[in-house]
Amino acid sequence: MLQPIEVEIDAQGRIHPVGMNKALPVGRALLTLLTPPANEEALLSEASLAEDWLKPEEDAAWAY
């Protein structure tokens, strides 16, 4: 039977259960890493901003 357990992983790779008052059960586990959400606004605006960023006038302005 699958039992999800929320854990935190420290810088040394050790796993610490979150909100459990007892130790993790002995056995094997599958770990799914949750990536932090990307900044959607930045990703959505990147294409339209790139049009301006890639203009020769923009390069000239930064050449000062």
Order of alpha helices (4+ residues) and beta strands (2+ residues): beta-beta-alpha-alpha
